[in-house]
């Protein structure tokens, strides 16, 4: 059952997300093509996150469950940022905040079983939950961001999700060769580094232009 979820749902969704993200970076920000590729990315990432959590549950790897739920949250809030008009929020932002706070509390109180791989990841989930929650509280306090801050929130949360999509995409390719990420770390480092560079580049452009164009 787990393999069916991974290969029939999770991997195809991750591939679509990765390709549509590339298209979103190429097309002019705010254009019809950019918006369309962004919609494809959002939907495929949400499917990927849900299927990843389900596969992690079936496999008995809580870390994968946390990862899927965290990615689902980051994609949803990135989409929500541009779904609303500038200076606008509603009950969905409160639901998202409750979601990430709950994830952080569960990760904080969770006691990894002996022999569970990467137990240090739970500290990462707690740290990310705090970081995301602070951003959500700030957004709610301001009753919705505007201008460059709004675009930057959308951009970096989408790119955060894209990094995990790229990791999943690369992981499946590596496994098809009969190897593991640990044996071929450079295969993962290259796309992750490119995404990080692109994120920094676009954030720099956003804050430099300081316009209020929605993307």
Secondary structure, 3 states (H helix, E strand, C coil): CHHHHHHHHHHHHHHHHHHHHHHHHHCCCCCHHHHHHHHHHHHHHHHHHHHHHHHHHHHCCHHHHHHHHHHHHHHHHHHHHHHCCCCCCCHHHHHHHHHHHHHHHHHHHCCCCCCCCCCCHHHHHHHHHHHHHHHHHHHHHCCCCCHHHHHHHHHHHHHHHHHHHHHHHHHHHHHHCCCCCCCCHHHHHHHHHHHHHHHHHHHHHHHHHCCCCCC
